[in-house]
Amino acid sequence: MNATVAMILAMAVGTYAFRLVGPALHGRVELPERLQELLSAGAIVLLVALLATGALTEGGGFAGWARPVGVLVAAVLAWRRAPFVVVVLGAAATTAVLRAAGVG
């Protein structure tokens, strides 16, 4: 067995074990309120970092201004509680129009 297959198997076993621990320990382990708040904040920070990376970079470089502006339009529409389809179409249309105008 080569090292790549061994790592894939180790990651699969670890992922399964990690997913199994949640339901197995639910109700048995009490986390302090402060730790729960920190975990919630950590999840939000992680999601924002993933969003920023996806919105601002492409191929290791800056993606251009059209994509971040499209994401900003989507954020405003979501904040205004627009339906999901409107949010997606608004972001796509904004990005497409800017790219067609040469903003990139």
N, C-alpha and C positions, 0 to 999 in steps of 0.2 A: 504494500500500500504506500503510495507516495505521500509527501507532506501535504499537498493540496487537498487530497481526499480526506486525510486525517483531520485537517483543520475544519473542513466542511462538516464532517461528522461531529466533531467536538462542538462546533457552533450550533448544530441542529439539536444535540442533546442539551446543551446549555439553554437554548431558547425554549425548548419544551419544558425543562425543569423550572425555568423562570416563570413561564406561563402557568404552570401547575401550582407554584407556591402561593399565588394570589388567592385562588379559591380555597386552598387547603388551610391557609392561615387567617382567612377572613373571619373576624369576630373573636379570634384568639389573641391577637396582638393589637394593642392600643398605641397609636402614635400620639405624641404630644401635639397639642394644637399648633404650636409654633412650627413644628416640623411639617405638619400638614400644609400650613401656609407657604412655607419655603418650597415644598414640592410642587404646589400649584403654581407659584411664581416661576419656578424652574421650567415647568412645562410650557408656560407662556413664552418665556425667553427663548427656549429651544425652537418653538414654532415660528417666532418672529425672525430668528436667525436663519432658519430654513427658507422662509419667505423672502428675506432680503437677498440671500444667496441666489435663489432662483430668479428673482426679479432683476437683479443688477448684473449678473455675470453670465457669460456664455463662452465656453471653450477656454476658460482661465482668464478672460479679459472682460472689459466693460461691454455690456450688451447693447449699449446705445440708449438714447433717451425715450424712444417709443415705448419700450416695454415697461420701464418704471412709471411712466405717465399712465399707461393702461392699468397698471396695478393700483395706482393712486385713484383713478376713476372708479375702479372696482371697490376700493375701500370706502370711498365716499358713498357710493350707491348702497353698499352693505350697511354702512352706518345709518343711512336714511331708511333702512329696512325695505329696500327694493326686493322683489322676488329674485331668487337665485338665477333664473334664466336671464333676467334683465341685467344682473350684475355681470354675468359671464359675457353676454352679448355686448354690453357697454364697454367692457375692457377690451374685448377683441376688436370691436369697431374702432375704438380710439387708437389702438395700436396699429391697426391696418391703415387708417387714414393718415396717421403720422408717418408711417413707412412709405406710403404712396406719395406723400408730400416731400419725401427725401430726408426726413428728420432722422430716420434710422433708429 
